[in-house]
């Protein structure tokens, strides 16, 4: 009987989380301009509360970024949706993500592209991300611990690259690992003064678009900010 009660309680909680996710997407993602229905649906499906510490899980479906430990954050829902929309995914792409964190954005991406290769420089966060990805039974995400500013040369070239930390400029290795006509989305600048850039490879040159303000932790590494 107790087990049955636990099962009922769990089902009720899952329904509540699904309701909160739907509200999050409507109020904090779609209402702010993200239009791609595939992205909105993916964000309705991914249980964001699993990717944050239990002490802040109650805020998981609010509008803001949240701490995930190691002085890192999970990005606010709108910026996740917005940056993924800028990638213009069609469903089959090979995507490189720099800055796995606990894996939320990678899991959203996994529903929208063919394969996600994600790099996290902090071992504790990467281990947590791997645990969550396994628990969710997702098989098209590969995560490694490394300096993400080098990219992932033995898996290059990539159709799309997304960077979840702000760099002083676009790291050269990432540009070189982008396929022709590929797109890279990255915040550029210092704390308090960042812009979101979309870089499209055109032959041997790159076209850069300014896509608005951003607020991210620094991208630390050989081709980013120094620790």
C-alpha positions in Angstrom: 0.0 0.0 0.0 2.8 2.4 0.9 4.5 1.6 -2.4 1.3 2.4 -4.3 1.0 5.7 -2.4 4.6 6.6 -3.4 3.8 5.7 -7.0 0.7 8.0 -6.9 2.7 10.8 -5.3 5.4 10.4 -7.9 2.9 10.5 -10.8 1.3 13.7 -9.3 4.7 15.3 -9.0 5.5 14.5 -12.6 2.3 16.0 -13.7 3.0 19.1 -11.7 6.5 19.4 -13.2 5.1 19.0 -16.7 2.6 21.8 -16.0 5.4 24.0 -14.7 7.5 23.3 -17.8 4.7 24.2 -20.1 4.2 27.5 -18.3 8.0 28.2 -18.4 8.0 27.7 -22.2 4.9 29.8 -22.7 5.9 32.7 -20.4 9.7 32.8 -20.5 10.6 31.4 -23.9 7.8 31.7 -26.5 6.5 35.0 -25.1 10.1 36.5 -25.5 10.3 35.6 -29.2 11.5 32.0 -29.6 9.2 30.7 -32.4 10.6 27.3 -33.6 8.0 24.8 -32.5 10.5 22.0 -32.3 12.6 23.9 -29.7 9.5 24.8 -27.7 8.4 21.2 -27.7 11.9 19.9 -26.7 11.9 22.4 -23.8 8.5 21.2 -22.7 9.8 17.7 -22.5 13.2 18.1 -20.8 13.0 18.0 -16.9 15.0 21.1 -16.1 14.7 20.5 -12.3 17.0 17.4 -12.6 19.9 19.6 -13.8 20.0 22.0 -10.7 20.8 21.3 -7.1 17.8 20.2 -5.0 18.0 23.4 -2.9 17.0 25.5 -6.0 14.9 22.9 -7.8 11.7 24.9 -6.9 13.0 27.7 -9.1 13.9 25.4 -12.0 10.9 26.6 -14.1 11.3 30.3 -13.4 12.8 32.9 -15.8 16.3 33.1 -14.4 19.7 31.4 -14.5 20.5 29.2 -11.5 23.7 28.1 -9.8 24.8 24.5 -10.4 28.0 24.6 -8.3 31.7 25.3 -9.1 30.8 29.0 -9.7 28.8 28.0 -12.8 25.2 28.5 -13.8 22.5 26.9 -15.9 21.4 29.5 -18.4 18.0 31.1 -18.2 15.4 29.2 -20.3 15.0 32.0 -22.9 18.7 32.2 -23.7 18.9 28.5 -24.2 15.9 28.6 -26.6 17.2 31.7 -28.3 20.8 30.4 -28.9 19.5 27.1 -30.2 17.1 28.9 -32.5 20.1 30.9 -33.9 21.7 27.6 -34.9 18.9 26.9 -37.4 18.9 23.2 -36.8 17.0 20.9 -39.2 17.4 17.6 -37.3 20.5 15.8 -38.7 23.4 18.1 -37.7 26.5 17.2 -35.8 26.8 19.8 -33.0 29.7 20.7 -30.7 28.7 22.3 -27.4 31.3 24.1 -25.3 30.3 24.3 -21.6 28.2 21.3 -20.8 27.5 22.3 -17.2 25.1 19.6 -15.9 23.9 18.9 -19.4 20.5 20.7 -19.8 21.3 22.4 -23.1 22.9 19.3 -24.4 19.8 17.3 -23.7 17.5 19.9 -25.4 19.9 19.8 -28.4 19.8 16.0 -28.5 16.1 16.2 -29.4 16.8 18.6 -32.3 19.9 17.3 -34.1 21.7 14.1 -35.0 24.6 14.0 -32.5 25.9 16.3 -29.7 29.6 16.4 -28.7 29.8 18.4 -25.4 33.0 19.6 -23.6 33.1 20.6 -19.9 36.3 21.7 -18.2 35.1 20.9 -14.7 35.1 17.2 -13.8 32.4 17.3 -11.1 29.9 19.0 -13.5 30.8 16.6 -16.4 30.2 13.6 -14.2 26.8 14.9 -13.1 25.9 15.6 -16.7 26.8 12.0 -17.7 24.7 10.6 -14.8 21.7 12.6 -15.9 22.1 11.8 -19.6 22.3 8.1 -18.7 19.3 8.3 -16.4 17.2 9.9 -19.2 18.3 7.1 -21.6 19.7 9.4 -24.2 22.2 7.9 -26.6 23.3 10.7 -29.0 25.3 12.8 -26.5 29.0 12.3 -25.9 30.6 14.3 -23.1 34.3 14.8 -22.2 36.4 16.8 -19.8 38.8 19.1 -21.6 39.6 22.8 -22.4 36.7 23.6 -24.7 38.5 26.4 -26.4 40.5 23.8 -28.3 37.3 22.3 -29.7 37.2 18.6 -30.4 39.6 18.1 -33.3 39.2 14.3 -33.7 35.4 14.7 -34.2 35.6 17.8 -36.5 34.2 19.1 -38.7 30.9 20.3 -37.1 27.7 21.6 -38.7 27.0 23.8 -35.7 28.9 24.9 -32.6 27.3 26.5 -29.5 29.3 28.1 -26.7 27.7 28.5 -23.2 30.4 30.9 -21.8 31.7 34.3 -22.9 35.0 34.6 -24.7 37.2 37.7 -25.4 36.9 36.7 -29.1 35.9 33.6 -31.1 38.5 30.9 -30.4 40.4 30.2 -33.6 40.2 26.4 -33.2 36.4 26.6 -33.2 36.4 28.6 -36.4 38.6 26.0 -38.0 36.4 23.1 -36.9 33.3 24.6 -38.5 32.0 23.1 -41.8 31.5 25.3 -44.8 28.1 27.0 -44.3 28.2 25.9 -40.7 27.1 28.2 -37.9 28.6 29.0 -34.5 26.8 30.9 -31.7 28.9 32.4 -28.9 28.7 35.3 -26.4 31.7 37.7 -26.7 32.9 40.2 -24.2 33.6 40.8 -20.5 31.3 40.5 -17.5 28.6 43.2 -17.8 29.4 43.9 -21.4 28.6 40.9 -23.7 27.1 40.5 -27.1 25.7 37.3 -28.6 27.4 36.6 -32.0 26.4 34.2 -34.7 29.2 33.3 -37.0 28.5 31.7 -40.4 31.3 30.1 -42.4 31.3 31.3 -46.0 34.1 29.5 -47.9 37.3 30.5 -46.2 35.8 33.6 -44.5 33.2 34.2 -41.8 30.2 36.4 -41.6 29.4 37.7 -38.1 26.0 38.9 -36.9 25.2 40.7 -33.6 22.3 38.9 -32.0 21.8 41.1 -28.9 23.0 41.2 -25.3 24.1 38.3 -23.2 25.2 37.5 -19.7 27.4 34.4 -19.2 30.2 33.1 -17.0 33.7 33.5 -18.6 35.0 31.0 -21.1 38.2 29.9 -19.4 41.0 28.2 -21.5 43.9 28.5 -23.8 42.0 30.5 -26.4 39.6 32.2 -23.9 40.0 34.0 -20.5 42.8 32.9 -18.2 41.9 31.6 -14.8 
